[in-house]
């Protein structure tokens, strides 16, 4: 009879030991991780480079090895980018914290192909979800979920047109004027113009190429006129141009680029426009 009790006692002891071990493991300190910042770098019309700063804490008295980091970016529950960190290696120092960086490149053409409800010029709210895997000493593999909500822009070029050219002085030696350039911001975020590079053709002839520093602000979707002082040398271009400048207008071609500041960082936007413009004397 007593022999039948022994297996029960042994099993009970094992169950209590497992329960006690589980309780100890649950109450033991665990590593922590959070996304503390996300930076936008290298923003242009093709892509943007994101850098996620991930702060990891190690409560153990030995280094905490990192094993894997997977990520997915989604908007309205739809993933538009996912992957794994390349060459994740190293460990977090004992009883310390360390910030690691995850670089992610978002290509706009691929993103818009997935998110058909967005268009160039949009600002996309997104949720970044990550899974950081570590090898906890005495415990084994652990998965640390991470989450961060942010937004990213998909910039587009402005519309430009030469509304008019106000000639102030016309002579065969030199002609000066103010070029009235109409610029429309097609983005859902503001632009602050710092510098503008430009080249102007009139009736197919290149007449001026230069750059100006001009502080002009454009709200989202807003149009503004940028006044550009120009100087043309008809003597170098011939009598045909001189006679044209004395007329009422001509066709034009305008090419250039804007250096602007945005809420997401600096950006260089190309400019291109053509049509007919009028001359004011």
N, C-alpha and C positions, 0 to 999 in steps of 0.2 A: 504494500500500500504506500509505504514511504517512498519506494523507488519511483512510483508514478507521479509523486509531487515534484521530484527534482527537475524534470524537464519544464514544468510550468514555472518553477522558480527561476530557472536559467533564462527562459524566454522572457519572463517579466523583467528580469534584471537587464537583459539586452535592450528591451523596448524602452526602459527608463533611461538607460545610457544613451540610446539614440535620441530620445526626447531631450535629455539634458544637453547633448552635443548640439542638437539643432537650435536649442535655446541660446546656447553660447554663441553659435555662429550668427544668429539673428541679432544678438545684442552687440556683437563685435563691431568696431568702427569699420566703415567701408570707404573706398575711394569715392571722390566726388568730381563732377565735371560740369562746366557750363560754358556757353558761348558768350563771351563778354563783349565782343565787338565784331563788326563786319565793315571792311573798308572797300571802296571802289577805286580801282587803279586802271590806268590805260584805257579810259573810256573813249571810243570813237564810234563811227557809224556802223562798224562791222561787229564789234563785240565789246564786252566789259570784263575785266578781271576782278573777281571778288577774292578777298582774303578774310577768312574767319579766324578770329583769335579764340582759342579754346583753353580755358584755365582748368588744370587738373590738379587735384589734391591727393596726396598719398599719406594715409595715417599710419603706415607700417614703418617699422624700424629697419627695413631693407628696401632697396629700390623696387619700383613697380614697373615691370616691363609692359610696353605697349605692343599690341599684336595686330589690330586692324581698325580701320575707320571707314565706314560706309556713309554715304550721304544721298539725300534726294531733295530737290527743290520743287515746290508745287504751288499752284495758285488755284483757288476754288476746288481743292481736292484733286487737281490734275497735275501729274508730274511732267515737268518739261526738261529736267536734267537730273541724272543720277550717276553714281560711280563710287569708286573706292580710292582712298588716298594712296598715292604712289610712294613707294619706298618709306612707308611708316616704320620707324625703328627707334630704338633707344628706350629709355625708362625715365620715370619721375623719381627724383631724389628721395631718400628716406625722410619721413616726417616733414615733407616740404610740398611746395606748389611749383608748378611750371606752366607757362603758356606756350602752347604749340600752335602753329599756323597751318591752315588748310587753304591752299590756293585753288580756286575754281574759275574756269573760263566759260562765260555764257556767250554763245554765238547767236546773234539776233535773228539771222535768217532761219536757222534751225528752230529757234524758240517760237517764231511767228508761225512756222509750219505746224507746230503742235498746238499753239494757242491761237486758233483762228479768230477768236473774238477780240484780239488786240491788233493794233496797227502801228506802223512807225510813228514815233512821237508820243507813244503811250508811256505811262508809268505803271509798272506791274507790281502789285502787292504779292508777296510770296511768303511761304513758310519753309524754312530749312529744317529738316529732320535728319539727325545723325545717330549713328550707333558706334560708340567707341568700345573696343574690346581690349581688356587688360588681363594679365595673368597674375591674379592675387596670390601671394604666398600663403600656403596652408589652406587655401580655399579653392584655387583653380581658376578657370576662365570666368570672367565677369563681364557683363554687358552694361554699359552706361548710356542710357538714351539722352539725347540732347535736342533742343528745339529753340528756334529763333525766328521771329517775324520781322520782316523788313520790306523794302521795295527797291526796285531797280528801274532805270529809264531805258527806253529804246529810242535814242535820238534820231532825228531826221533833219535834213537841210532846210533852211528857210527859203521862201519864195522871194525873188528880188526883181525889181524893174526900175529902169531909169525913167522917172516921171518927167523930168525936164532938165535942161541945162541953162543956167542963167549966166549969159556972157556979160562980163563986166568991162572987158576991154578987148577989142579985136584989132590986131595989126599983123602985118606980114612977118614982123620979127618975133612977136610973142602974143598969145591970146590967153587971157585968164578968165576963169568962170567958176561957178559953184554947181556941182553935179548933185541933183536931188535924187538920192537912191531910196526907193521904197522897199522896206524889208518886213516880211511877215514871219513871225515866229510860229512854226507849225507844231511846236512841242507842248505837252501838257505840263511844262515846268518853265520857270522864268529863265531868261538869259541876260547876262550883263556883258556888253561888248567892251573889250579892252583894246583890241587892235584889229584893223581891217587891211588886208592886202587886196589890190585890185588891178585889173587891166581892162582898158576900154577901147573898143573899136567903134568908129563911126563910118557908115557906108562901106564896111569891109576893110577900112584902113586903121591900123593900130595907131592910136594918137597919144596914149599916156599909160604908164604902168608905175605904180607907186604903193606906198602904205601909209596909213595914218593911225595914230592912237586916239581913240574916240570913246569917251565914257557915255554909253547909251544903254538904257534898260528896256527890256522887252518882257512884258508879262506873258503868261501862257496864252497863245492864240492871238497876240496883239501885233498890230502893224505900227511901224514908226518910220519916219523919214530921217535918213542920215545924210547930212550935208557934207560933201567932200570938195574941198578947194582943189582945182586942177589948173595946170599950166600947159599949154600946147604951143609947139613951135611950128607954125605953118611953113616957115622958111625951109625946114628940113623935109617937109612932106609935099610941097608943091602948091601951085596956084589953085588946083582943083579943090584941095581941102580948104584953102583960104576962102574961095567963093562959096563953098558949102557952109562954112561957119557963119557967113553973113546971111544965110537963108533962114527958113522958118523951122527946119528940123531935118532929121535923117533917120535911117535905120541904125541900130546899135547892137553890139554884142558885149556882154559884161561877164568877166570871170574873176574869181577871187576866193578869199577865205576869211572867216571871222574867228579870232581867238576870243572865246567867251568863258565866263565863269557861271557855273550852274550850282544848284543845291547839292549835286552829286560830285562836284569837282570840275576841273578845267576841261575844256572841250574845244576842238578845232572843227569848224563846220564849213564845207565848201559852198561857194556861191556861183550861180550860173543863171544868166537870163539874156533874152534877146527880144527885139521888137522894134517899134518905132518910138522916137522921142521927139519932143518939140524944143525949139530954141527960144529963149526970152532974151531980148536985147535991152 
